[in-house]
Amino acid sequence: MDGTPLHRPLHVHHQDDALGRWTVAWRAPPPGLAGIASLLWYGEGRVAYQRDRILPSGGSQLLINLGPTQYRIEPGPPERRVPFRDVWYSGPHQGPIDTEAPHGNALFGVAFDAAGARPWLGVDADALVDRVLPLEDLIGREALLLRERLLETRALEARFALVEAWLLARLQPRFEPSPLVCWALQRIEASAGRLPVETLAREAGVSRKHLAVLFRRQIGLGMKSLARLHRFRAATALLAGREQVPWAELAEACGYYDQSHLVREFRDFSGLTPGQFIRHAMADGSSLVLR
């Protein structure tokens, strides 16, 4: 399939207010990366708050630092600040990741779909769950050469084209997800995580064990874990713009057993209760990021 980046607009947004000054650019991936990447983006600037909390999505991230050192915060006690200077890969996570950019940032990122890591990394996805590590550890010096080329390329459009071409050249057909796993992914997403695993296996005409093994190798997360994430994201979408938590409505709409089940899931995925989540999201300088 043609992977050229023609006829895909590059969106650019500039912000300059009390929270800081920054620029964000983004665009959809080329057709050749369909089912692999969901978004390419670039951001630079500096904001008043220092810490971002990145919430799990079921997918993974490629992060290329083109500016000041940033930090990933490992929870404590005591907390540990891990410097991020070059190129990192963040696998699918089941909890929040806190980061800091005390000196501002210039960061190029690629958000990958749930099945998007294995085809370009060439490794089984279950080895990368809940891990954030230098991309050089996975693919060698090629990761640093990509960063060097981006630093030498100043135009935004050219930077996007460079990363797209680099990813397309790395795709390995033998690591593409199987039709069965793609079908299961679609069913989980379409049901917002409310479809039981047993039902998936029965509809597919295979054993639950067989489907689970394929899914973990190709996606990383298990089917049940990914379903939980989709329920959580559906719940956060329902909370958008709310000033209070509609407990009963939220639990019923998203398939939670009761209020305590809802609270436990929010704590697991965001580190916050639903009420805290709303207050945090509505506060000036909110730094919750759904990727």
C-alpha positions in Angstrom: 0.0 0.0 0.0 1.2 3.5 -0.8 2.7 5.1 2.3 3.5 8.6 0.9 2.4 11.5 3.1 0.6 13.4 0.4 -2.8 15.0 1.0 -2.6 14.6 4.8 -2.7 18.1 6.4 -0.3 18.9 9.1 -2.2 20.6 11.9 -0.3 23.2 14.0 -1.6 24.9 17.1 0.2 27.8 19.0 -0.7 28.6 22.6 0.6 31.6 24.6 -1.2 32.3 27.9 -0.8 32.2 31.7 0.0 28.5 31.6 2.9 28.9 29.2 3.9 29.1 25.6 4.0 26.1 23.3 3.4 24.7 19.8 1.8 21.4 19.0 1.7 19.9 15.5 0.1 16.6 14.5 -1.2 14.6 11.6 -2.6 11.1 10.8 -0.2 8.5 9.6 0.1 7.5 5.9 -2.0 4.6 4.6 1.0 2.2 4.9 0.9 2.6 8.7 -2.8 1.9 9.0 -3.3 -0.4 12.0 0.2 0.4 13.2 0.2 4.1 14.2 -2.7 6.3 15.2 -1.0 9.7 15.4 2.3 11.4 14.8 2.9 14.6 16.8 5.5 17.2 17.8 5.4 19.6 20.7 7.8 22.2 22.0 7.6 25.0 24.5 7.4 25.5 28.3 4.4 25.4 30.7 3.9 26.7 34.2 3.2 23.2 35.7 6.1 20.7 35.6 4.4 17.3 35.8 2.3 15.4 33.3 0.4 12.3 34.1 0.1 10.0 31.0 -2.8 7.6 31.3 -2.8 4.1 29.7 -4.5 3.6 26.4 -3.7 0.0 25.4 -1.2 1.3 22.8 2.4 2.3 23.0 4.6 5.3 22.2 7.8 6.2 20.5 9.3 9.4 22.0 12.2 11.3 20.5 13.6 14.1 22.6 14.9 16.9 20.5 15.4 19.4 23.3 16.2 19.7 27.0 16.4 16.7 29.3 13.1 15.4 30.5 12.4 13.0 33.4 10.2 10.0 34.0 9.1 9.8 37.7 9.4 6.3 39.2 7.0 6.2 42.2 8.5 5.8 45.7 8.9 6.3 48.4 11.3 7.9 47.6 10.5 9.0 44.0 13.2 8.6 41.5 13.7 10.9 38.5 15.0 9.0 35.4 16.5 11.3 32.8 15.2 11.1 29.2 17.7 12.6 26.7 17.4 10.8 23.4 14.9 8.1 22.1 12.6 6.0 24.3 9.9 3.4 23.7 7.0 3.1 26.1 5.2 -0.2 25.9 1.5 -0.7 26.7 0.9 0.2 30.3 -1.6 -0.7 32.9 -1.1 2.3 35.1 -0.2 6.0 34.9 3.3 7.4 34.0 4.4 10.7 35.5 6.9 12.9 33.6 8.5 16.2 34.2 10.0 18.8 31.8 11.4 21.5 34.1 13.4 23.2 31.3 10.7 23.0 28.6 10.5 20.4 25.9 10.9 19.6 22.2 9.5 16.2 21.7 8.5 14.1 18.6 6.1 11.3 19.3 4.3 8.4 17.6 1.3 6.9 19.2 0.9 3.2 18.1 -2.3 1.1 18.0 -2.6 -1.9 20.3 -1.2 -4.1 17.5 1.3 -1.5 16.2 4.6 -2.2 18.0 5.4 -5.7 16.9 5.5 -5.1 13.1 8.2 -2.4 13.3 10.1 -3.6 16.4 10.2 -7.2 15.4 9.8 -8.6 18.9 6.9 -10.2 20.7 4.8 -7.6 22.5 4.4 -9.3 25.8 8.0 -8.6 26.6 7.4 -4.9 26.5 4.3 -4.5 28.8 4.7 -1.9 31.5 8.2 -1.1 30.3 9.8 2.3 29.4 13.2 1.9 28.0 15.8 3.4 25.5 14.9 2.4 22.0 18.6 1.7 21.5 18.2 -1.3 23.8 15.7 -2.8 21.3 17.0 -1.9 17.9 20.6 -0.6 18.4 22.2 2.6 17.2 19.6 3.0 14.5 17.5 4.8 17.1 20.1 7.4 17.8 20.8 7.9 14.1 17.1 8.7 13.6 17.3 11.4 16.3 20.4 12.9 14.7 18.6 13.1 11.4 15.7 14.9 13.0 18.0 17.4 14.7 19.5 18.2 11.3 16.0 18.6 9.8 14.4 21.9 10.8 11.2 22.0 8.8 8.2 20.4 10.5 6.8 18.8 7.4 10.1 17.2 6.6 10.4 15.9 10.1 7.1 14.2 9.9 7.9 12.7 6.5 11.3 11.5 7.8 9.7 9.5 10.7 7.0 8.1 8.5 9.5 6.8 6.0 11.7 5.4 8.7 8.8 3.4 10.2 7.6 2.2 6.8 11.1 0.9 6.0 11.1 -1.1 9.3 7.9 -2.9 8.8 8.3 -6.7 8.8 5.3 -8.6 7.3 6.0 -11.7 9.3 5.2 -9.8 12.5 1.9 -8.4 11.3 -1.0 -9.3 13.6 -3.1 -12.3 12.6 -6.7 -11.7 11.3 -8.0 -13.5 14.4 -6.2 -11.1 16.7 -7.3 -8.1 14.6 -10.9 -9.3 14.8 -10.7 -9.7 18.6 -9.3 -6.2 19.0 -12.1 -4.8 17.0 -14.7 -6.6 19.0 -13.2 -5.5 22.3 -13.1 -1.9 21.2 -16.6 -1.9 19.7 -18.0 -3.2 22.9 -16.1 -0.6 25.0 -14.5 -3.6 26.9 -17.8 -5.1 27.9 -17.6 -8.3 25.9 -16.5 -11.3 28.0 -13.4 -13.2 26.9 -15.4 -16.4 26.8 -17.8 -14.9 24.3 -14.9 -13.8 22.1 -13.4 -17.3 22.0 -16.8 -18.9 21.3 -17.5 -16.5 18.5 -14.1 -17.1 17.0 -14.5 -20.9 17.2 -11.2 -21.4 19.1 -10.2 -22.2 22.6 -9.8 -19.4 25.1 -6.2 -20.5 25.7 -5.3 -20.4 22.0 -6.7 -16.9 21.6 -5.1 -15.7 24.8 -1.6 -16.9 23.7 -1.9 -15.3 20.3 -3.2 -12.1 21.9 -0.5 -11.7 24.4 2.3 -12.4 21.9 0.9 -9.9 19.3 -0.7 -7.2 21.6 1.2 -7.6 24.9 -1.7 -7.0 27.2 -4.2 -9.8 27.8 -7.7 -9.5 26.4 -9.2 -9.0 29.9 -6.6 -6.3 30.7 -7.3 -4.5 27.4 -11.1 -4.7 28.0 -10.6 -3.1 31.4 -8.7 -0.2 29.8 -11.5 0.3 27.3 -14.1 0.5 30.1 -11.9 3.0 31.9 -11.5 5.2 28.8 -15.3 5.0 28.2 -15.8 6.2 31.8 -13.4 9.1 31.4 -15.3 10.1 28.3 -18.5 10.2 30.2 -16.9 12.3 32.9 -15.9 15.0 30.4 -17.3 18.4 31.4 -18.9 17.0 34.7 -18.4 18.8 38.0 -19.7 15.8 40.0 -19.4 12.0 39.5 -22.7 10.4 38.3 -21.9 7.2 40.2 -24.8 5.0 39.3 -24.9 6.1 35.7 -21.2 5.7 35.2 -21.0 2.2 36.8 -24.0 0.9 34.8 -23.0 2.5 31.5 -19.4 1.2 31.6 -20.1 -2.3 32.9 -18.8 -2.0 36.5 -20.3 -4.1 39.2 -20.8 -1.3 41.6 -19.3 2.0 42.9 -16.4 0.3 44.7 -15.4 -1.5 41.5 -15.5 1.8 39.6 -13.2 3.5 42.2 -10.7 0.6 42.2 -10.4 0.7 38.4 -9.9 4.5 38.4 -7.2 4.1 41.1 -5.4 1.4 39.1 -5.4 3.3 35.8 -5.0 6.9 36.9 -3.9 6.8 40.5 -7.0 8.9 41.3 -10.6 8.4 42.4 -13.3 9.5 39.9 -13.8 12.6 42.0 -10.1 13.5 42.1 -10.0 12.8 38.4 -12.7 15.4 37.8 -11.1 18.0 40.0 -7.7 17.4 38.4 -9.1 17.6 34.9 -11.0 20.8 35.6 -8.2 22.6 37.4 -6.2 25.3 35.6 -3.1 23.8 34.2 -4.5 20.2 34.1 -1.8 17.8 33.0 -3.7 14.6 32.6 -2.8 13.1 29.1 -4.8 10.4 27.5 -2.5 8.7 24.9 
